[in-house]
Amino acid sequence: MPERSRRTVGDRIPAGTPIPSVSASSASFSGARAGVAVCFAIEDGTPSIQGMPQGPLARALQRLMREERFRGRTGECLVWHSGGRFPAARYAIVGLGTAPVTSSRMRDACGTAARRISAIAGAAGQRLTALLPHTVSVRELAMAAAEGFALGSYRMTKYQTGKSRSAVVRSVLLLVDRNAIKDARAGIRDGAIRSAATTLTRDIVNEPAMVLTPMRMAAIARTVAKDAGLEIKVYERKDLERMGMGGILGVSAGSAQAPCMIHMTYRPKKQGRGAKPAMKVALVGKGITFDSGGLSIKAANSMETMKLDKAGATAVLGVMSVLPRLGTPVEVHGIMGMTENMPSGTATKPGDVLTTMSGKTIEVLNTDAEGRLVLADALGYAQKQKVDQIIDLATLTGACMVALGPSITGVFGNDQNMVDAFLAAGRRAGEKMWQLPLEEDYADQIRSDVADIRNTSSGRYGGAITAGLFLKSFVDDRIPWIHLDIAGPAFLESEKGFMRKGATGAGVRTILTYLESLVAS
């Protein structure tokens, strides 16, 4: 039976930037006494501030936009010190782009505002008031705004000394029509849950490898499970050996850090005697806490950000942490394969053959294609839970970044209906995703002469596809399955909208939205 979580020394969850509190009111924007009052403008011939009645403040802001040649484009943010002429200390006008207003643009605009205000407004930027545009779906817009402000204000500063934290956004008051307060508050609650999951994911991915080891991840997972009321089982090295998980054991062979497999379970509250969950879904994440490439070692500059290679497993943990607050009737199993990939005298060598949990053998020709070895065992374990669907996510291939760039997730799957539903969830969540093919003609490139399959392609091209085909070979065709290659969007080198440099929490909000869609359908 799965063990219940227990707290041990060192289980404290890594501390990052607190999530701002967001609330709703029908108060007047012109009378708002905030550190910064935020409004939004549509891009057109003469940019217009959305939802603001005419008056002295509106005229002053319109004049400011003309003088500063503000057009209302996405990414534009104009901050003005009122000099005591109006109730708020500062006013910010943020561009939404061309009409109509969408939740994705609102999320980006609020993230842009949070980043800009945090950078220049000092202590005044701790307390914001924002005027939401008039729209049919207030709930969706309020959720997007709550996410944008929370995720745009994110900064991990725990390892910085002498840095002032006074500019961190602490609270946001969203102003809406009186008859929309209920919908706005519901959207704010949804946005807060998604932001909490994403922020936890960002915090853990941003932790250095010297801190966030595989067993440290297990300790954090135990704390999360206890706090959220989830079941948890941590399989350590001896358990992995007993279960025949040669993939993860082979990757970990060169490391001094012990590997583990984490299995968290969310079971919905029964809706009456004998009631069963509508569906069982497994989330499977690659958790390489540091990837040196093993004996097929990476170049030095390619290792600099390799703490990010745990982003898939960490996203699973982020999702699991908030499921009880959502109360979804879908049963969810979160499975995380955790290890380092290091070179040493005991490391797996090119040419070695590993036997996975399923019994299938893998010829390892490149030890830097290690994530798929861990996932092979994790997918095999997931299927033993008798789930109805599987979603795996991993920072798997540089080839996917070459194909789609740094901000788009590659989506593969064996069931088109599931893929279509997931892509729709991504659009609603504001995460960019694109389906790539599982082209069976490329399967010849991963056939081995000495084992059942090889871990790298024999050709130069289509690396993301052949990696997807490798994973597909470990999944029963009767189980709908999706693979997310988040190598690009999991960790960014630049900032835009609500995305900050470093870990992004890629996939978390889309998975939560997808699970909700299963309930609705």
C-alpha positions, 0 to 999 in steps of 0.5 A: 500500500502507498505510504502516507507522507512524513516530514523529515529534516530538510523537507522545507519547500524552496522559498521563492517570491510569494504570490501576490494576493489578488482581490476584486472590487467595484470601486472607482478607478479614478479614486483608487489610492494605490501605489500604482494604478494600472489600466489597459489600452487597445491599439488603434489609430488613437489608443483608447483606455478600456473601461475608463469613464471620461474625466480629468484622469482619463484626459490626463492619461490620453494626453500622456499617450499622445505626448509619449507616442504610446500606441497600445501595442502588446509589450508596451508599458508606460508608467507615469508619476502623478505628482500628487495630482491624482489619488494614485502615486503612479499610473501605468498604461499597458498595451493589449494590441488590437481588438478584441481583448483575449485572456492570453493578451491580458495575461501577457499585459499584466505580466508586463506591468508586473515586471516593469513596475517591479523594476522602477516603482520601488516600494510603491509597486507593492500595492497595485490596482488594475482596471479590467476591460469590459468583456463578456467572460469576466471570469476568464479575464480575471483568471488571466490577470491574476496569473499574469500579475503573479507570474510576471512579478516572480523573482527567485532571490534567495541566493542574492545578498544585499538585494532589496525585495521592496519592489515585489508586488504584494497585492493587486485589486482588480476593478470590475462592474458591480454585477461581475464581482462574483465571476471575477472572484471565481476567476481570481481563485482559479488563477491563484491555484494555477499560479501557485502550481507554476510558482512551485515548479519554477522555484524547484527547477531554479534550485541548483543541482547541489541543493536539489538532488533526487532524494531532496526532490523526494523529501519535498514531494513528501512535504507537498503530499502531506500538506495537500493530503495526497498519497505518496510512495518513494522507490529508492535504489533497492526498490528500482533494482527489485522492479527491474528498472534498468533504464533509470539505474543505468542513467544513475550509474555514474552518480554519487547521488542515489536515484528514486522514483516518486509516485504521488496519487490524488484520489477524488472524494467519492460522490456517494457509495460505490462511486468511482472516478470518471477517469484515471490519468498518469502524469509522467515526468523526466527528472534529471537533477543535473545532466552532464551528458554522462560519458558522452559529456556536454561542452562546458557552456551546454552544462550551465543551465542543466539544472533545468533537466528536472523540469518535466518531473517538477511540473508533475509535482506542481500539478499534483500540489493543487489538485485537491484545491481544484476538487476534480473527480479525475484520479491522477497519478504523478510519476517522477523518475529522478536521477543525475547523469554524471560521468565516472568509472561506474557510468554506463558506457556507449555500447552498453545494453540496459533492460527496462521494467517492461523487459525491452532492451535498449542499446545505449549509443549516446549517454546524453540521450538519457531522459528517454531511458528514465521515461521508458521505466516510468512509462512502464510503471505508469501502465501498471496503475491501469490508467486510462490516459498518460501524459509525459513531459520532458526537456527531451531534445534540442531538435525540438527547439531547432524545429519550434524555437525556444517558446513552443512545446512539441506535442506528440501522441497516439490518439488524435482526439486526445491530442486535439483536446490537449492543444485546445487546453493549451490555447485556453491556458495561453501556452504555445504548443504545436503537434509534431508527427510520429512518422513511422518511416523514421522508426528504422533509425532507432532499430538496433543490431544488438538490442530491441531498440537504440537510444539515438537515431542513426540519422542527423534529422528528425531527432524530436520525432525519433525520440517520440517514436522511442517513447511510443514503443514503450506505451501500449497502443490501446492507452491514449498517450501524449508526449510533451517535449518542453526543451525550449519553453521550460527555461528561458534566456529572455523575458516577455509578458509574464515569463521571467528568465529561468524556469517558466513552469511550462506545461503546468497550466495546460495540464490543469486546464486539460484535466478540467476539460475531462471533467466537463466532457 
